[in-house]
């Protein structure tokens, strides 16, 4: 039981650490991206569909684990 909890805590800690490193870089790259020559479909995917899919994925992850 304790080993399982330690594994979860370490996993969450590593995930937060990696997210804290990569998320600002990714957001900065998207914010400074010049989308002048990019197809409108790609811009729609980046700005609308990708965040919606991320929220759905997070919700499904927590729904699956809420036994």
ChimeraX attribute file (.defattr): number of C-alpha atoms within 10 A of each C-alpha:
attribute: neighborCount
match mode: 1-to-1
recipient: residues
	/A:1	5
	/A:2	7
	/A:3	8
	/A:4	9
	/A:5	10
	/A:6	11
	/A:7	11
	/A:8	12
	/A:9	12
	/A:10	12
	/A:11	12
	/A:12	12
	/A:13	12
	/A:14	12
	/A:15	12
	/A:16	12
	/A:17	11
	/A:18	11
	/A:19	12
	/A:20	11
	/A:21	11
	/A:22	11
	/A:23	11
	/A:24	11
	/A:25	12
	/A:26	11
	/A:27	11
	/A:28	10
	/A:29	11
	/A:30	13
	/A:31	9
	/A:32	9
	/A:33	9
	/A:34	9
	/A:35	11
	/A:36	8
	/A:37	6
	/A:38	9
	/A:39	9
	/A:40	11
	/A:41	8
	/A:42	12
	/A:43	13
	/A:44	11
	/A:45	13
	/A:46	12
	/A:47	11
	/A:48	11
	/A:49	12
	/A:50	12
	/A:51	12
	/A:52	11
	/A:53	12
	/A:54	11
	/A:55	11
	/A:56	11
	/A:57	12
	/A:58	11
	/A:59	11
	/A:60	12
	/A:61	11
	/A:62	10
	/A:63	10
	/A:64	9
	/A:65	7
	/A:66	7
	/A:67	5
